[in-house]
Amino acid sequence: MSSGKKRYGILGLIFFTVVINYLDRTNISVAAPAIMESLNFDSVQMGYIFGAFGLTYSILQIPGGILVDRIRARLLYSLMLGLWSFATLLQGLVSSFVALVGLRASIGVFEAPSYPCNNAIVTRWFPDHERASAIAIYTSGQFIGLAFLFPVLTELQVWIGWRGLLITSGVIGIFWAVIWYIFYRDPDQHKSVSEKELDFIRAGGGLSAIKKEKKPFSWSDLRIALGYRKLWGLYIGQFCMGSVSIFFLTWFPTYLVEYRGLDFIKSGYLASLPFLAAFGGILLSGFISDRLLKKGYSASIARKVPVLTGLLLSMAIMGANFTDDISLIITFLAVAFFGNGIASIGWIFVSSLAPKHLVGLIGGVFNFIGSTTGFIIPAAIGYLVQEGDFAPALYFISGLTVLGIFSYLFIVGKVERIELKQVAT
């Protein structure tokens, strides 16, 4: 039994940072119908605005992972938060398509190291048998935050307009950057963490200390990150899982307002239901996974069962194509996003498979490939819905979940940490 609880306070900091992160990623989706009307943008232009974030975010995942392995999270996260929040604020001050694309792209630049950083922090602070639950808790921040924020953001936009919405979001993020710098420390620099808790973390496989001498980046490190079949199975699976998330984070409000004809305010409240479902799914997945591991099941079973179950449930998204009943539509979408939540613990595979000194880099590659959905999927949907019909988009997303199931079943293989003496396969 651990005698210290400081790691849970750190987890709370990450959780609220993820809420802020997703607030600044998705406020544009709430504002999208008003922006399209105000600035006379069509669906293709809006798709490019959505996708600009994903393009730079994904391209910089690998450099971001390298930074995570070399810069302490206290400084790196404070800078990231402040810069992406300032860019969010500026979105509320511009009117041109080019300016909005540029600012969305800059948010992607500054947010790029965030999830590799989250994963590295949890890997340092938590032992193996608590890590899936910890990842589930901080990842749930994106869902629970948005579940409550969607109604708030829609009401806020009615009150102060889409520009005020974006400016307010940016101010909140800048404030939180200061909070992070004041309160976060790595385990080896945290003055109030006990030696007993540090020993507990180390004994359980936590990487609680950062070596003072850091190896310079080597291209051989990148060859390791790209040279193992099981890692490619993980990368492909994350891309497929992320496709479902991106629909909800970009086009979902527009789907409800423009395609299903819902009132804007009502759509904000209904949109919160799938996010609540996803919140429940991600928490359930982490605790089930850790519970299976503690009961003696192999890491392959304990880690894969939630992901495969979640991907199967995510296929329910295409059920919305077969009904015009709003209650059934929201039910299908909630089941799909619940499944997406269950499948969203892919970061535990990074912690479990990556060589210990390359957790940040492999996390960067993992998030790079997964986050390419951020520009591929919104742009693809923008083209698929040009005629006003979202059905092809939902079929497209459902098909990708099938590919994800195949990848985890047949490519990832046994879940165990890669030893560099092994020959890459």
Secondary structure as GFF3:
##gff-version 3
##sequence-region A 1 425
A	DSSP	alpha_helix	6	39	.	.	.	ID=ss1
A	DSSP	alpha_helix	43	59	.	.	.	ID=ss2
A	DSSP	alpha_helix	61	68	.	.	.	ID=ss3
A	DSSP	alpha_helix	73	91	.	.	.	ID=ss4
A	DSSP	alpha_helix	97	111	.	.	.	ID=ss5
A	DSSP	alpha_helix	114	125	.	.	.	ID=ss6
A	DSSP	alpha_helix	128	183	.	.	.	ID=ss7
A	DSSP	three_ten_helix	187	189	.	.	.	ID=ss8
A	DSSP	alpha_helix	195	203	.	.	.	ID=ss9
A	DSSP	alpha_helix	219	226	.	.	.	ID=ss10
A	DSSP	alpha_helix	229	249	.	.	.	ID=ss11
A	DSSP	alpha_helix	252	254	.	.	.	ID=ss12
A	DSSP	pi_helix	255	259	.	.	.	ID=ss13
A	DSSP	alpha_helix	264	294	.	.	.	ID=ss14
A	DSSP	alpha_helix	299	314	.	.	.	ID=ss15
A	DSSP	three_ten_helix	315	322	.	.	.	ID=ss16
A	DSSP	alpha_helix	326	342	.	.	.	ID=ss17
A	DSSP	alpha_helix	347	353	.	.	.	ID=ss18
A	DSSP	three_ten_helix	356	358	.	.	.	ID=ss19
A	DSSP	alpha_helix	359	371	.	.	.	ID=ss20
A	DSSP	alpha_helix	373	384	.	.	.	ID=ss21
A	DSSP	alpha_helix	391	410	.	.	.	ID=ss22
###
